[in-house]
């Protein structure tokens, strides 16, 4: 079973071609052969490394909703999340809280121009 995340009236031929398996894939499945679907997509590289000083958009903080912190983990995940679900960053805020950024975009997490990188070697214990 397949589904499209839109109303039927909004479906175009391009959307159908993009969202459904190709005839080659369907024919392989029909013949009992394995065929990769959906195709593996390349994951874009992350903008920040561990130790980078960042500003994170958080509710209830001063400074316009932006809180300073440092990246402490890449591709963070919690056990209760669905299989294959990851957050690009886990962040240690300067107030001591650990949070995660659900996406790698400036509206959520950005470089702190006044921050200093964290000494990653000093924090390995």
LUMTOR-624699 format. One line per 4 residues: for each residue z negated, y negated, x of N, C-alpha, C, O. Coordinates in steps of 0.02 Angstrom, whole numbers. Last residue first. Layout:
N
Z/Y/X/Z/Y/X/Z/Y/X/Z/Y/X; ...
END
This chain:
125
-1457/-593/1830/-1521/-565/1855/-1530/-494/1832/-1580/-462/1848; -1363/-731/1841/-1358/-658/1842/-1422/-629/1870/-1438/-641/1929; -1376/-866/1859/-1399/-839/1795/-1390/-763/1790/-1408/-734/1739; -1320/-895/1979/-1392/-904/1973/-1418/-873/1910/-1477/-854/1906
-1183/-877/1950/-1217/-830/1996/-1292/-835/1989/-1326/-783/1994; -1155/-987/1867/-1152/-920/1839/-1189/-871/1884/-1224/-827/1859; -1213/-1135/1840/-1208/-1091/1898/-1212/-1020/1874/-1267/-994/1861; -1113/-1225/1724/-1173/-1186/1736/-1161/-1143/1798/-1106/-1118/1809
-1037/-1384/1752/-1032/-1311/1743/-1098/-1278/1760/-1135/-1300/1804; -1098/-1527/1666/-1086/-1493/1730/-1081/-1418/1717/-1118/-1391/1675; -1028/-1646/1551/-1068/-1588/1569/-1050/-1561/1637/-995/-1571/1662; -946/-1742/1505/-1004/-1765/1543/-1047/-1707/1567/-1098/-1718/1601
-849/-1678/1431/-827/-1718/1488/-885/-1742/1532/-875/-1759/1590; -847/-1523/1374/-895/-1577/1378/-878/-1619/1440/-890/-1596/1496; -714/-1459/1278/-742/-1471/1344/-790/-1529/1342/-775/-1581/1311; -756/-1393/1115/-714/-1432/1161/-752/-1442/1227/-813/-1434/1231
-746/-1312/961/-773/-1311/1029/-726/-1349/1075/-666/-1339/1073; -689/-1353/839/-749/-1311/840/-784/-1315/908/-846/-1320/911; -576/-1424/857/-617/-1444/800/-684/-1407/799/-729/-1426/763; -510/-1359/963/-548/-1420/976/-592/-1443/918/-641/-1478/929
-531/-1181/959/-495/-1241/940/-540/-1302/946/-601/-1298/936; -552/-1031/948/-543/-1071/1008/-500/-1131/991/-440/-1133/1005; -677/-982/828/-607/-991/848/-605/-1037/909/-651/-1076/921; -813/-967/814/-770/-920/779/-696/-926/797/-657/-881/782
-929/-969/940/-874/-1008/913/-826/-960/880/-800/-915/913; -1103/-935/919/-1036/-914/938/-986/-962/907/-999/-991/854; -1263/-971/998/-1216/-972/942/-1150/-943/965/-1142/-928/1024; -1430/-982/1038/-1368/-947/1054/-1325/-948/991/-1348/-929/937
-1535/-1123/1076/-1504/-1077/1028/-1442/-1044/1058/-1406/-1074/1098; -1576/-1218/1169/-1601/-1149/1175/-1569/-1100/1128/-1577/-1039/1138; -1520/-1341/1172/-1583/-1336/1136/-1611/-1265/1135/-1663/-1253/1104; -1399/-1318/1234/-1453/-1348/1275/-1520/-1346/1239/-1572/-1349/1272
-1335/-1157/1185/-1343/-1229/1176/-1401/-1254/1218/-1446/-1216/1235; -1233/-1040/1242/-1304/-1057/1246/-1307/-1133/1241/-1286/-1169/1286; -1106/-953/1155/-1127/-1015/1188/-1203/-1020/1187/-1234/-1005/1136; -969/-846/1157/-1041/-852/1142/-1066/-910/1184/-1049/-915/1243
-800/-852/1097/-853/-874/1143/-923/-865/1113/-933/-873/1053; -712/-789/1005/-691/-801/1074/-747/-818/1123/-743/-802/1182; -772/-651/914/-772/-724/921/-753/-739/993/-776/-704/1038; -692/-513/832/-723/-543/890/-724/-619/881/-682/-647/846
-658/-361/753/-675/-432/744/-714/-457/804/-764/-426/825; -638/-225/766/-586/-270/791/-601/-344/782/-560/-385/802; -730/-182/623/-697/-159/684/-641/-207/702/-600/-226/660; -838/-313/560/-787/-261/552/-755/-243/619/-754/-283/666
-1007/-332/624/-941/-359/608/-891/-302/599/-900/-247/627; -1125/-280/668/-1113/-279/596/-1045/-305/576/-1025/-300/518; -1128/-303/805/-1119/-235/781/-1102/-232/706/-1067/-186/684; -1032/-443/859/-1094/-415/834/-1080/-348/803/-1025/-336/777
-952/-509/1005/-949/-473/942/-1018/-448/924/-1059/-433/968; -855/-616/1112/-919/-595/1084/-909/-558/1018/-863/-573/980; -763/-659/1216/-749/-608/1167/-812/-574/1140/-822/-514/1146; -875/-709/1344/-809/-711/1315/-800/-651/1269/-828/-597/1282
-1028/-798/1363/-992/-734/1353/-925/-747/1322/-917/-790/1279; -1074/-925/1383/-1110/-871/1416/-1077/-803/1408/-1095/-755/1443; -1037/-1093/1398/-1009/-1029/1381/-1047/-975/1419/-1053/-979/1480; -1162/-1212/1355/-1121/-1179/1406/-1097/-1112/1379/-1133/-1078/1342
-1181/-1369/1266/-1201/-1303/1287/-1155/-1276/1341/-1114/-1313/1368; -1215/-1499/1145/-1194/-1476/1212/-1220/-1406/1227/-1274/-1387/1205; -1153/-1522/981/-1209/-1503/1023/-1184/-1478/1090/-1137/-1438/1092; -1102/-1634/857/-1082/-1597/918/-1144/-1584/960/-1182/-1630/974
-1138/-1716/753/-1127/-1645/738/-1106/-1604/797/-1093/-1544/790; -1162/-1842/806/-1103/-1832/765/-1088/-1759/748/-1031/-1743/731; -1285/-1834/873/-1224/-1842/912/-1161/-1824/871/-1114/-1794/897; -1386/-1702/803/-1371/-1772/815/-1305/-1776/853/-1273/-1724/863
-1352/-1572/683/-1369/-1596/751/-1354/-1671/755/-1315/-1698/717; -1312/-1513/562/-1381/-1536/571/-1399/-1559/640/-1459/-1566/654; -1192/-1395/621/-1222/-1434/568/-1292/-1455/586/-1328/-1420/622; -1087/-1412/764/-1141/-1377/729/-1170/-1423/675/-1172/-1483/685
-966/-1394/879/-978/-1424/813/-1030/-1382/777/-1017/-1324/761; -1007/-1408/1049/-993/-1365/992/-1010/-1402/928/-1061/-1436/923; -947/-1439/1210/-978/-1469/1151/-957/-1426/1092/-898/-1410/1084; -978/-1361/1371/-939/-1375/1310/-981/-1413/1260/-1042/-1419/1266
-957/-1307/1533/-996/-1351/1490/-952/-1372/1431/-897/-1398/1440; -931/-1139/1583/-901/-1204/1566/-948/-1243/1519/-974/-1215/1471; -982/-1011/1597/-1012/-1065/1636/-986/-1134/1619/-1016/-1184/1639; -831/-924/1576/-904/-921/1575/-931/-975/1621/-907/-984/1677
-694/-1035/1533/-723/-978/1568/-799/-979/1558/-827/-1028/1535; -578/-1084/1402/-638/-1094/1443/-662/-1029/1475/-651/-975/1447; -466/-1045/1329/-464/-1108/1366/-521/-1115/1416/-514/-1150/1466; -394/-880/1332/-446/-927/1312/-445/-988/1357/-424/-985/1415
-224/-835/1298/-281/-841/1344/-331/-892/1318/-312/-940/1285; -179/-749/1147/-172/-806/1192/-233/-811/1238/-288/-793/1217; -130/-584/1135/-186/-629/1124/-179/-687/1173/-172/-677/1233; 15/-522/1060/-17/-545/1121/-72/-593/1104/-63/-638/1063
9/-390/943/21/-461/957/-16/-480/1020/-72/-457/1033; 91/-241/904/37/-273/941/55/-346/956/110/-360/980; 155/-224/739/166/-229/811/107/-264/844/76/-309/816; 50/-133/622/95/-188/640/103/-190/716/63/-162/752
134/5/690/137/-49/641/67/-69/623/26/-25/609; 221/121/782/171/68/786/183/15/733/237/-16/730; 241/284/725/274/219/737/221/165/734/180/163/688; 261/458/734/217/399/740/260/338/754/309/342/792
346/554/607/337/530/676/290/470/676/281/437/625; 384/598/484/321/623/511/308/602/582/264/630/614; 492/538/428/506/599/468/443/628/498/446/679/533; 431/426/377/458/476/330/471/542/365/462/596/336
405/357/495/349/381/455/373/436/408/340/487/400; 537/328/531/495/370/575/436/398/536/419/457/543; 574/245/424/609/308/435/570/355/480/569/416/469; 486/137/445/482/177/383/516/244/392/490/295/369
536/90/568/467/113/563/460/158/501/430/212/506; 667/53/531/656/102/585/586/132/580/577/193/587; 644/-47/436/672/17/414/662/71/467/651/129/451; 484/-125/472/557/-121/475/580/-53/450/540/-7/444
347/-168/362/377/-130/417/454/-131/413/483/-137/359; 317/-339/311/326/-268/297/359/-233/356/394/-264/395; 310/-474/348/249/-440/328/256/-364/319/206/-328/319; 439/-523/376/386/-529/427/327/-483/412/296/-456/458
512/-500/261/537/-472/323/482/-471/376/478/-425/417; 435/-577/171/441/-505/162/463/-471/227/436/-419/246; 457/-706/223/389/-678/221/392/-603/215/356/-567/249; 595/-718/201/569/-720/270/499/-690/273/483/-653/320
602/-718/63/633/-662/99/607/-660/171/597/-605/199; 442/-773/-1/511/-784/19/537/-721/54/499/-677/72; 323/-806/-126/350/-757/-79/424/-772/-66/463/-781/-112; 269/-883/-225/278/-914/-159/310/-868/-108/322/-889/-51
250/-806/-336/301/-859/-341/315/-891/-273/367/-924/-265; 141/-727/-298/208/-697/-301/263/-750/-303/316/-740/-274; 32/-807/-182/53/-795/-251/124/-769/-250/164/-787/-206; -33/-719/-37/-2/-777/-71/15/-757/-142/14/-698/-160
-43/-615/67/-95/-664/52/-67/-727/19/-76/-782/45; 18/-460/9/34/-524/41/-20/-574/20/-40/-576/-38; 3/-285/45/-11/-344/6/7/-406/45/10/-406/107; 39/-111/26/43/-173/63/27/-231/17/36/-227/-44
0/59/42/0/0/0/0/-62/45/-35/-64/95
END
